[in-house]
Amino acid sequence: MTKIDVCKAIPQEEIVKVLERKLEGHPKPFHFNEARTYSGCEWSAGKDSSKNAYFAYAVIAPVKDHVTNKASATPVAGLGDEAYTTNGADAQELWVLINGKAAAMVAIGDRPNSDGAKKLVPFLIAQLPR
C-alpha cells in the first residue's frame, strides 16, 4: 500500500471547521503497528471548561481492517465502495472502502460528528491510487 502523509492530505483549516475550535499545536502523524501498514494523523483542539476533549484523527489502512471493523456497524451511503460508522475506543469512526484497495477512517471527538467526518474523507480518497 502507498504511504500517504495523512497530516498533509487533510488541510488544517478543514479540521478547524469541523471541530469548530482552534487547533492546539501541530498535527501528529502516527502508525498503528510495527509493519507501518497504517498511515495516520491526530489533531487536538484542547478541552473546554467541562473537560471535554476536542480532537480528530484519520488513517489510511489495509482493506482487511475495513472488513474487521464492520461487525457492529451502521451503513453510510454515498462514500467510496462501501462506508459505515462504528463506535471506536474514544470516538465514532467513519470507515470507507476505496477502490477495493484501501480503507480510510476518520473520527471526531468529543461528540459523534458523522457529517464532519464525511467532509474530511474526500481529502483522503483523493490521495489514493485509482
C-alpha positions as a printed NumPy array, in Angstrom:
array([[  0.   ,   0.   ,   0.   ],
       [  1.219,   3.506,  -0.838],
       [  2.418,   5.555,   2.122],
       [  0.389,   8.75 ,   2.441],
       [  1.076,  11.698,   4.722],
       [ -2.401,  11.974,   6.233],
       [ -1.413,  15.143,   8.117],
       [ -0.794,  16.878,   4.785],
       [ -3.729,  15.235,   2.97 ],
       [ -6.361,  16.972,   5.107],
       [ -5.881,  20.755,   5.308],
       [ -5.755,  22.092,   8.864],
       [ -8.394,  24.708,   8.064],
       [-10.821,  21.87 ,   7.257],
       [-10.136,  20.254,  10.638],
       [-10.752,  23.618,  12.35 ],
       [-14.097,  23.991,  10.525],
       [-15.237,  20.518,  11.559],
       [-14.106,  20.844,  15.19 ],
       [-15.335,  24.461,  15.387],
       [-12.277,  25.199,  17.538],
       [ -8.718,  26.403,  17.049],
       [ -6.107,  23.64 ,  16.994],
       [ -3.547,  23.329,  19.762],
       [ -0.119,  22.549,  18.369],
       [  0.788,  20.762,  15.184],
       [ -0.866,  17.634,  13.79 ],
       [  0.803,  14.423,  14.958],
       [  1.489,  11.637,  12.464],
       [  1.315,   8.046,  13.691],
       [  1.409,   4.412,  12.599],
       [ -0.785,   1.8  ,  14.274],
       [  1.547,  -1.137,  14.037],
       [  5.177,  -2.066,  13.565],
       [  4.59 ,  -3.108,   9.964],
       [  3.558,   0.525,   9.396],
       [  0.551,  -0.558,   7.32 ],
       [ -1.48 ,   2.312,   8.787],
       [ -0.68 ,   5.906,   7.994],
       [ -2.476,   8.282,  10.36 ],
       [ -2.691,  11.735,  11.854],
       [ -4.174,  13.236,  15.008],
       [ -5.302,  16.812,  15.587],
       [ -6.059,  18.277,  19.013],
       [ -8.178,  21.32 ,  19.828],
       [ -7.825,  21.053,  23.607],
       [-10.562,  20.795,  26.214],
       [-13.49 ,  23.004,  27.11 ],
       [-14.383,  24.205,  30.608],
       [-16.217,  20.918,  31.26 ],
       [-13.031,  18.967,  30.393],
       [-14.49 ,  17.617,  27.12 ],
       [-11.622,  16.926,  24.7  ],
       [-11.917,  18.069,  21.083],
       [ -9.906,  16.081,  18.566],
       [ -9.886,  14.352,  15.218],
       [ -7.859,  11.527,  13.799],
       [ -7.701,   9.875,  10.414],
       [ -5.98 ,   6.828,   8.941],
       [ -5.361,   5.042,   5.693],
       [ -5.44 ,   1.301,   6.415],
       [ -5.424,  -2.024,   4.569],
       [ -8.745,  -3.33 ,   3.213],
       [ -8.786,  -6.134,   5.805],
       [ -9.243,  -3.534,   8.557],
       [-12.369,  -2.198,   6.862],
       [-13.813,  -5.713,   6.927],
       [-12.705,  -6.419,  10.526],
       [-14.312,  -3.272,  11.939],
       [-17.627,  -3.828,  10.146],
       [-19.138,  -6.217,  12.728],
       [-21.282,  -3.725,  14.687],
       [-21.556,  -1.018,  12.057],
       [-24.216,   1.33 ,  10.697],
       [-24.112,   1.639,   6.87 ],
       [-23.469,   5.058,   5.309],
       [-24.467,   5.666,   1.688],
       [-22.638,   7.652,  -0.959],
       [-18.967,   7.278,   0.037],
       [-16.415,   5.053,  -1.672],
       [-17.227,   1.422,  -2.436],
       [-18.811,   0.923,   0.966],
       [-18.941,   3.004,   4.143],
       [-20.131,   2.639,   7.712],
       [-19.836,   4.166,  11.167],
       [-18.858,   2.256,  14.268],
       [-18.025,   3.17 ,  17.836],
       [-14.272,   3.318,  18.357],
       [-12.496,   3.413,  21.702],
       [-12.849,   7.179,  22.069],
       [-14.975,   8.417,  19.156],
       [-17.411,   7.388,  16.442],
       [-15.406,   6.216,  13.428],
       [-16.374,   6.552,   9.769],
       [-14.784,   3.767,   7.696],
       [-14.767,   3.943,   3.883],
       [-13.569,   1.262,   1.445],
       [-11.844,   2.934,  -1.501],
       [-11.488,   1.292,  -4.917],
       [-11.228,  -2.093,  -3.198],
       [ -7.58 ,  -1.188,  -2.447],
       [ -7.544,   0.64 ,   0.893],
       [ -9.685,   1.854,   3.743],
       [ -9.938,   5.382,   5.094],
       [-11.146,   6.129,   8.604],
       [-11.979,   9.466,  10.208],
       [-13.05 ,  10.013,  13.816],
       [-14.047,  13.224,  15.553],
       [-14.487,  13.823,  19.293],
       [-15.84 ,  14.871,  21.757],
       [-19.239,  14.024,  20.277],
       [-20.237,  11.939,  17.24 ],
       [-19.902,  14.093,  14.135],
       [-20.558,  11.923,  11.091],
       [-21.291,  15.   ,   8.932],
       [-17.868,  16.41 ,   9.802],
       [-16.185,  13.077,   9.117],
       [-17.948,  12.88 ,   5.733],
       [-16.446,  16.287,   4.852],
       [-12.909,  15.068,   5.63 ],
       [-12.945,  11.64 ,   3.937],
       [-12.764,  13.026,   0.346],
       [ -9.346,  14.529,   1.14 ],
       [ -8.076,  11.013,   1.923],
       [ -9.811,   9.453,  -1.082],
       [ -8.062,  11.98 ,  -3.344],
       [ -4.657,  10.682,  -2.169],
       [ -5.247,   7.043,  -3.069],
       [ -4.458,   5.478,  -6.454],
       [ -7.461,   4.92 ,  -8.67 ]])
